Each structure stands twice: as C-alpha cells, then as structure tokens.
C-alpha cells in the first residue's frame, strides 16, 4: 500500500509538472480510474464554477449524511468506525434560501450525499488542487482517530459522524467535488493536528519508514498557502480551518503572533456568514445548527485565549457571545462510567452530564475571563476603587462557577484504580477535561489578581485620595510594585493567597 502510494504520488507529480509546463490543464487521476474522463479544471475554473449562477444553491456547503441503504457500508466503515459507541444521526435538510441573507446562506447549503459510485461523478483529484496526495486510507484513519481522541473533546468544532462520511469518501476516491475545496483544507489541518498525538509505532507498522513529521509540516504549509483562497467565498469550513489552524500555530508550532492574525481572519469570516447571529439562520437542520454554534463558540474561546496570551484587547464584544447553548447530539452523548449526575441547563431543564458539559463550563469560564480583559483593556480613567469593586464581583463569579462544576468534571472525584480499557478510555477523557477546567480556573484567578499584586501608583497621583481617577490600562504595565492605599488590605491578602495557591497548582 505504501509503495503504491509513493509510486502513484511520484507519477502524478511528474505528469502534473509536465502538463503544467505545456499549459495542458487536464487533471491526472491515477488513484482510482473513472470510466468517464474528468473535465478540464484548474483552481480558477473551480472558483468560476462556484461563482456561476448555474451552480444550484444546494451544491454549496457541507454534505449531509443519509441512511445506510443509500451509502456504501465500505465508505462508512472501512477506514474507521466512530471513535465512540455512537449511532449516526440521520437527518434531513430543508431550508429555502433567504434573499436577505443569500450570501451567508450559500455557505451552508448541503450537498446531497453521493452514493458508492460517487467517484464516477464530477470530482477533482486532490493532487491537482494542492500538489500533494493525502496519506493512505489506513494512516488517514489512524490520524483522524488521533484527532478525535485528543482534540475533539477539547475544541468541539466539527460533527464527527458527518465529517467522517465525507472524509472517508474523499480518501477512497482521492478526489473531491470542486466546490468542497474548503473541506479538503479542513481535512488536512485535522490530519496535521492528529499527527501531533499519533502513535508513530502504529504508523510504522502500517507503513514502515513513513515520515509522519514531514507529512504534518507539508499539510500545514499547504493549508497556509491556500488560506486566502478558502476565504474568497467564506463557508463554515473556512471558519473551522481558521479556528483549528490557530490552535495548531499557538499550541504545537509556537507561533502565537501568526495564530493571532489567523484567528482574526477566521473571526471576520465567521461574522461575514452570520455565525454570531443565530436568529438569521432560518430553518436549518438541528445538526447543522449545532455545528454552527460549536464553531462560533470555539472561535470566541480561542479569541479570548489568544488575546490573553498575546496581551492584546479582544476583537469581539460581549453581545457577540450570545448564541443559544450547545445541545447534545449523537457525538456528545457519552457519559462518564460510575457517575449519574445531572445539571441545570440555561433553559431551566436538567440533563445528564456528558462530554459536552465540559464545553459549556469552559465557555462560561471564558466569559468571565473576557470580562477580566474588559476591565483592564477597555476602560479608561476609572477610579481605582471602581476597578477593585469589579474585580471582587468577578472573584465571586469565579467562586460560583467553581461550585457548579459536577463531580464528573472535578479532578478529586476520580480514583486511580484500573478498569476495562474501553471504560478507562472514556474516564480518561473526563479526567483530562476536569484537569483542563481546574487549570483554567486557576489561570483566571492569576489573570485577575496579578495586576493588583504588581500595581504601583503613578507618581503624579495623590495616593491620599482614594477616588483619584486612574487609567486601568496602567495596572497591567506596572512591575515590581507594592500595594498602595487605594487597594484595601483584605482584598490584597485574598489576591496573594489565591495566586500562590494557583501557582503551586501549576507547578
């Protein structure tokens, strides 16, 4: 399989370069021959095809899953089953376009799921679009599983079952419909992130000598080089690519400044297609609605995280956070074994604690962190006592948030005893979620208290006047200072003790 992969890619590269030099634009398609030749296409012609009024609205956007009777079993299961014991959610699409939001709605129109013979339909070889071939199906499946197991629970951006359906189809055919270029780039970023955590020994057993690091770097380079192309006609995948690429650049590639810029582009793309405005989404399928909410909330969280780490003000405001709460669908209904807690949702209902609960509690905590950033970066010439009062209010919100965490997401709830591998695997996900929430909570405390611990009154201020106005942006910039009369002793002691405890937790 690996030898065939290398041979095919080498031959396709040679033919691709030869045809490009002779200005012949007939795509090479050696991966799986089709009885009918593919039409002549370049990325420009693909873009023109998307912009053409002849392309029906239903052809632009993510495809929808269908019943097993309509889909080849091999397409669904040959590469990998769902990572968790879940059933595919079968749904139907029916949402006519709205003239008021026509451009935004085009980004969401589902493409009917092709049958097993879809490789014979109009598609473009992947190698013609990005000048590289995707890895063999066994490796691609392993990398996708790695992404789902290590990233999906933390950054809920895609819908796993529907993503797998289209992903498996793309890997099987080695090609995509021309208007699904953004999905190809999204898949490459997903595989690159999955390769960060992948078991290299398992990779080498499948394909000895396979250079996983080289593949990862190449896919990220291709995603970056095509970054502007996917924003020409923004789609949900465009925003998803920006969100995940930000995480990769910031966490795994140590390029926070580039991550900050990429996230800004993703945020603008999301705003342009109305992800922040749920009331404009019209009648859409419940799963598609959840995908949009997932992507938007992930963007809000990432934007706040990057702003904190880069020391920059947030690019969004509080009103942009108000989409409805996330709801459990087929890929988030997993419960933690040996627990049966329920929790109160925003709509007043009580529901089971699942892996989705982490997303909701993390989102609520980031809303508090967002308000902390607002205090120190947005306000101007505010009396110091007013800032202290705001900080005290936020401290109480943090304590309330902590009290509402269910046992499934509390690190002290878990025992160290060994269980069955499958059960233990699910418990490990909840344990890591609990650890992530606890660290984020302590980090929020440090962000809140640090300015007061380092604050030194500016020399030109009269420290004998507690009501003296002060620019709140001066507080984070002060270093090696001591607390002055404007900060009451009790609050200072609270800041100090909580910060010390939080710092020890990190170490």
C-alpha positions in Angstrom: 0.0 0.0 0.0 2.8 2.4 1.0 4.8 1.5 -2.1 1.7 2.1 -4.3 1.1 5.4 -2.5 4.7 6.6 -3.2 4.7 5.4 -6.8 1.3 7.0 -7.6 2.3 10.3 -6.0 5.6 10.3 -7.8 4.0 9.6 -11.2 1.3 12.1 -10.5 3.8 14.8 -9.6 5.8 14.2 -12.8 2.7 14.2 -15.0 1.4 17.2 -13.2 4.6 19.3 -13.7 4.9 18.2 -17.3 1.3 19.2 -18.1 1.7 22.5 -16.3 4.8 23.3 -18.3 3.0 22.5 -21.6 -0.1 24.5 -20.3 -2.3 21.5 -20.6 -4.8 21.5 -17.8 -6.2 18.0 -18.0 -6.0 16.6 -14.4 -4.2 13.4 -13.6 -6.3 10.8 -12.0 -4.4 7.6 -11.3 -5.7 6.9 -7.9 -8.9 5.2 -9.0 -9.7 5.3 -12.7 -13.1 6.5 -13.7 -14.9 5.2 -16.8 -15.5 8.8 -17.9 -12.7 11.3 -18.1 -12.8 14.2 -15.6 -13.4 17.7 -17.1 -10.5 20.1 -17.6 -10.2 22.2 -14.4 -7.8 24.5 -12.6 -8.5 26.2 -9.3 -9.5 29.3 -11.3 -12.1 27.4 -13.2 -13.3 25.8 -9.9 -13.7 29.2 -8.4 -15.6 30.4 -11.6 -17.8 27.3 -11.3 -18.7 28.2 -7.7 -19.5 31.8 -8.7 -21.5 30.7 -11.7 -25.3 31.3 -11.4 -25.7 27.9 -12.9 -24.5 26.2 -9.8 -27.6 25.4 -7.6 -27.6 26.8 -4.1 -27.8 23.2 -2.8 -24.4 22.4 -4.2 -22.5 24.8 -1.9 -21.9 23.7 1.6 -21.2 20.5 3.6 -22.9 17.3 2.5 -25.4 15.6 4.7 -25.3 12.1 5.9 -28.0 9.6 4.7 -29.3 6.3 5.6 -27.2 3.1 5.4 -29.3 2.0 2.5 -28.1 5.0 0.5 -24.4 4.8 1.5 -22.0 2.0 0.9 -21.1 0.3 4.1 -17.5 0.3 3.0 -17.5 4.0 2.7 -18.7 4.4 6.3 -16.7 1.6 8.0 -13.7 0.5 6.0 -11.4 3.3 7.3 -12.6 3.6 10.8 -15.8 3.4 12.8 -16.9 6.2 15.1 -14.4 6.6 17.9 -17.1 6.1 20.5 -20.1 3.6 20.5 -22.5 6.1 19.0 -25.1 5.8 16.3 -25.1 8.0 13.3 -27.7 10.8 13.5 -29.8 10.6 10.4 -31.4 13.9 9.4 -33.0 15.7 6.5 -32.2 19.1 5.1 -35.0 21.6 4.2 -34.2 25.3 4.4 -35.0 27.5 1.5 -32.6 30.4 0.9 -33.5 33.9 2.2 -32.9 36.8 0.0 -31.8 39.0 2.9 -29.0 36.6 3.8 -28.4 35.0 0.4 -24.6 35.2 0.5 -24.4 33.8 4.1 -26.9 31.1 3.4 -24.9 29.9 0.4 -22.2 28.8 2.8 -24.5 26.3 4.4 -26.4 24.7 1.6 -25.9 20.9 1.9 -24.8 18.8 -1.0 -26.8 15.5 -1.3 -24.7 12.6 -0.1 -23.3 10.7 -3.1 -23.7 7.0 -3.4 -20.9 4.5 -3.5 -20.4 5.3 -7.2 -19.7 8.9 -6.5 -16.1 8.6 -7.6 -17.5 8.5 -11.2 -19.2 11.9 -10.7 -17.7 15.2 -11.4 -14.8 15.5 -9.0 -11.3 16.9 -9.0 -8.2 14.9 -7.9 -6.7 16.2 -4.6 -3.2 16.3 -6.2 -4.4 18.8 -8.8 -5.6 21.2 -6.1 -2.9 21.1 -3.5 0.0 19.4 -5.4 0.2 16.6 -2.9 -1.6 13.3 -2.2 -3.3 12.5 1.0 -1.9 9.6 3.0 -3.1 6.0 2.5 -6.5 5.2 4.0 -5.1 3.2 6.9 -2.9 6.1 8.0 -5.5 8.7 7.3 -7.9 6.8 9.5 -5.4 6.5 12.3 -4.7 10.2 12.2 -8.3 11.1 12.2 -8.9 8.8 15.2 -6.0 10.5 17.0 -7.5 13.9 16.3 -10.9 12.8 17.7 -9.4 11.2 20.8 -7.0 14.1 21.6 -8.6 17.3 20.3 -12.3 16.8 19.5 -13.3 16.7 23.2 -11.3 19.9 23.9 -12.1 22.0 20.8 -15.5 21.0 19.6 -15.6 22.3 16.0 -16.8 19.5 13.7 -19.5 17.0 13.9 -17.7 13.7 13.9 -20.1 11.3 12.1 -20.8 13.7 9.1 -17.2 14.7 8.9 -16.1 11.0 8.8 -18.6 10.3 6.0 -17.2 13.0 3.7 -13.7 12.4 4.8 -13.8 8.7 4.0 -15.4 9.4 0.6 -12.5 11.8 -0.2 -9.8 9.3 0.9 -11.5 6.5 -1.0 -11.8 8.4 -4.3 -8.7 10.5 -4.0 -10.8 13.5 -5.2 -13.4 16.0 -4.1 -16.3 17.9 -5.7 -14.9 21.2 -7.0 -16.9 23.4 -4.5 -15.6 21.4 -1.5 -12.1 22.8 -1.6 -12.5 24.3 1.9 -13.3 20.8 3.3 -10.1 19.5 1.8 -8.1 22.1 3.6 -10.0 21.5 6.8 -9.2 17.7 6.5 -5.5 18.5 6.0 -5.5 20.6 9.2 -7.3 17.9 11.1 -4.8 15.3 10.0 -1.9 17.5 10.9 -3.3 18.0 14.4 -4.0 14.3 14.7 -0.4 13.5 13.7 0.8 15.5 16.7 -0.6 12.9 19.0 -0.4 9.8 16.7 1.4 6.6 17.7 4.4 6.5 15.4 4.9 2.8 16.2 1.4 2.0 14.9 2.1 4.2 11.8 5.4 2.3 11.1 3.6 -1.0 11.4 1.2 0.1 8.7 3.8 1.7 6.5 7.4 1.2 7.5 9.5 4.3 7.2 6.6 6.6 6.8 7.7 10.2 7.6 4.9 11.5 9.8 6.6 14.8 10.7 7.3 15.6 7.1 3.6 14.9 6.2 2.4 17.1 9.1 4.6 20.1 8.1 3.6 19.7 4.4 -0.1 19.7 5.2 0.2 22.8 7.3 2.2 24.6 4.6 -0.5 23.7 2.1 -3.2 24.9 4.4 -1.3 28.2 5.0 -0.6 28.7 1.3 -4.3 28.2 0.4 -5.5 30.2 3.4 -6.7 33.2 1.4 -8.4 31.0 -1.3 -10.8 29.5 1.2 -12.0 33.0 2.3 -12.9 34.2 -1.1 -16.3 32.5 -0.6 -16.5 32.1 3.2 -18.1 28.8 4.4 -18.4 27.1 7.7 -15.3 25.2 6.8 -13.3 28.4 6.3 -14.1 29.4 9.9 -13.3 25.9 11.1 -9.9 25.9 9.4 -9.0 29.2 10.9 -10.0 28.0 14.4 -8.0 24.8 14.2 -5.1 26.4 12.5 -4.9 29.0 15.3 -4.7 26.1 17.8 -2.0 24.4 15.9 0.1 27.5 15.4 -0.3 28.6 19.0 0.0 25.3 20.9 2.0 23.0 18.7 4.1 25.3 16.5 4.9 28.1 19.0 3.9 30.9 16.6 1.4 32.9 18.8 1.6 36.1 16.7 0.7 34.3 13.5 -2.0 32.5 15.4 -3.4 35.8 16.5 -3.6 37.1 12.9 -5.1 33.8 11.5 -7.7 33.9 14.2 -8.6 37.4 13.3 -9.3 36.3 9.7 -11.3 33.4 10.8 -13.4 35.6 13.1 -14.2 38.0 10.3 -15.1 35.1 8.0 -17.5 33.8 10.7 -19.0 37.2 11.1 -19.5 37.6 7.4 -21.6 34.4 7.2 -23.6 35.3 10.3 -22.3 32.7 12.8 -22.7 35.2 15.6 -26.4 35.8 14.8 -28.4 32.7 15.3 -31.7 34.4 14.5 -30.5 34.8 10.9 -30.0 31.1 10.3 -33.6 30.5 9.3 -35.0 26.9 9.2 -32.0 24.6 9.2 -31.3 21.0 10.3 -30.7 20.7 14.1 -27.2 19.1 13.5 -26.2 21.9 11.1 -27.3 24.4 13.7 -25.2 22.7 16.4 -22.2 22.7 14.0 -22.5 26.5 13.6 -22.9 27.1 17.3 -19.8 24.9 18.0 -17.7 26.7 15.5 -18.7 30.1 16.8 -18.2 29.3 20.5 -14.8 27.7 19.7 -13.9 31.0 17.9 -14.9 33.1 20.9 -12.9 30.9 23.3 -9.9 30.9 21.0 -10.0 34.6 20.5 -10.1 35.3 24.2 -7.3 32.8 24.9 -5.1 34.3 22.3 -5.8 37.8 23.4 -4.8 36.9 27.0 -1.6 35.2 25.9 -0.6 38.0 23.5 -1.6 40.8 25.9 -4.0 42.3 23.4 -7.6 43.5 23.7 -10.3 41.2 22.4 -11.6 41.7 18.9 -15.2 40.9 19.8 -17.6 42.3 22.3 -20.0 40.7 24.8 -23.0 40.8 22.5 -21.3 38.5 20.0 -21.2 35.7 22.6 -25.0 35.3 22.7 -25.8 32.3 20.6 -28.0 29.7 22.3 -26.5 27.0 24.4 -25.0 23.9 22.8 -27.2 20.8 22.8 -26.3 17.1 23.0 -26.4 15.3 19.6 -25.1 11.9 18.6 -21.4 12.6 19.1 -21.6 14.2 22.5 -23.9 11.9 24.5 -21.2 9.9 26.2 -21.5 9.8 30.0 -18.8 9.1 32.5 -19.0 5.5 33.9 -19.8 5.2 37.6 -21.4 8.7 37.6 -25.0 9.6 37.1 -25.1 13.4 37.8 -27.4 15.8 36.1 -27.0 19.6 35.8 -29.2 22.6 35.2 -29.1 24.0 31.7 -29.6 27.6 30.7 -33.1 26.8 29.6 -34.0 25.6 33.0 -34.0 21.9 32.2 -32.0 19.3 34.0 -30.0 16.9 31.8 -27.3 14.3 32.1 -23.6 15.3 32.4 -21.9 14.3 29.2 -18.6 15.1 27.4 -20.5 18.2 26.1 -20.7 19.5 29.7 -17.1 20.4 29.6 -17.7 22.7 26.6 -20.4 24.6 28.4 -18.5 25.1 31.6 -15.4 26.1 29.7 -17.4 28.6 27.7 -18.9 30.1 30.9 -15.4 30.5 32.4 -14.1 32.1 29.3 -16.9 34.6 29.5 -15.6 35.6 33.0 -12.0 35.8 31.6 -13.4 38.0 28.8 -14.8 40.4 31.4 -11.5 40.5 33.2 -9.9 41.6 29.9 -12.6 44.2 29.5 -11.7 45.7 32.9 -8.0 46.1 32.2 -8.0 46.9 28.5 -11.3 48.7 27.6 -11.9 51.1 30.5 -10.4 54.5 30.6 -9.7 56.9 33.5 -11.6 54.7 36.0 -11.3 55.3 39.8 -9.2 52.5 41.3 -11.9 51.7 43.8 -14.4 51.0 41.0 -11.9 48.6 39.4 -11.5 46.8 42.8 -15.2 46.5 43.1 -15.4 45.0 39.7 -12.6 42.6 40.5 -14.4 41.5 43.7 -17.6 40.8 41.7 -15.6 38.7 39.2 -14.0 36.8 42.0 -17.4 35.9 43.3 -18.5 34.8 39.8 -15.4 32.6 39.7 -16.3 31.0 43.0 -19.9 30.4 41.9 -18.6 28.8 38.7 -16.4 26.5 40.7 -19.3 25.4 42.9 -21.4 24.5 39.9 -18.9 22.0 38.5 -20.3 18.5 38.5 -18.4 15.5 40.0 -17.6 14.2 36.5 -15.6 17.3 35.9 -13.9 17.5 39.3 -10.4 16.1 39.4 -10.7 14.9 43.0 -13.7 12.6 42.1 -11.6 10.1 40.2 -9.9 7.1 41.7 -6.6 5.7 40.4 -7.9 2.1 40.1 -7.6 0.3 36.8 -10.7 -0.5 34.8 -11.5 -2.1 31.5 -9.7 -0.5 28.6 -12.8 0.9 26.9 -14.3 2.2 30.1 -10.9 3.5 31.2 -10.5 5.3 27.9 -13.8 7.2 28.5 -12.9 8.0 32.1 -9.5 9.4 30.9 -11.3 11.9 28.7 -13.4 13.1 31.6 -10.3 13.3 33.8 -8.4 15.4 31.3 -11.4 17.6 30.9 -11.5 18.0 34.7 -7.8 18.9 34.8 -8.2 21.4 32.0 -11.1 23.1 33.7 -9.2 23.3 37.0 -6.1 24.8 35.4 -8.2 27.3 33.5 -9.9 28.3 36.7 -6.6 28.9 38.5 -5.2 30.7 35.4 -8.3 33.0 35.5 -7.5 33.8 39.1 -3.9 34.7 38.3 -5.1 36.9 35.4 -7.5 38.7 37.8 -5.1 39.2 40.7 -1.8 39.8 39.0 -2.4 43.5 38.2 -3.2 44.3 41.8 -0.2 42.5 43.1 2.2 44.3 40.8 0.4 47.7 40.8 2.4 50.7 41.8 0.7 54.1 42.0 1.9 56.5 39.4 3.9 59.3 40.9 1.7 62.1 39.7 -1.3 60.6 41.5 -2.2 61.7 45.0 -2.4 58.4 46.9 -4.1 60.0 49.8 -7.3 60.4 47.7 -8.9 57.0 47.2 -11.2 58.4 44.5 -8.3 59.5 42.3 -9.1 58.5 38.7 -6.6 56.1 37.1 -6.3 54.7 33.7 -7.0 51.0 34.2 -4.6 50.1 31.4 -1.7 51.3 33.7 -2.3 48.5 36.1 -1.1 45.5 34.0 2.0 47.5 32.9 3.3 48.2 36.4 6.1 45.9 37.6 7.8 45.2 41.0 5.3 47.5 42.7 3.8 47.4 46.2 0.1 47.7 47.0 -0.8 51.3 47.9 -3.6 52.8 49.9 -6.1 52.5 47.0 -6.1 48.7 47.4 -7.6 47.6 50.7 -5.6 45.2 52.7 -8.2 42.4 52.8 -8.5 42.3 49.1 -4.7 42.3 48.7 -4.4 39.3 51.1 -7.0 37.4 49.1 -5.2 38.1 45.8 -2.0 37.0 47.3 -3.2 33.8 48.9 -5.2 32.7 45.9 -2.4 33.5 43.5 0.1 31.5 45.5 -2.3 28.5 45.6 -2.9 28.8 41.8 0.8 29.0 41.1 1.5 25.9 43.2 -1.2 24.0 41.3 0.5 24.7 38.0 3.9 23.5 39.3 
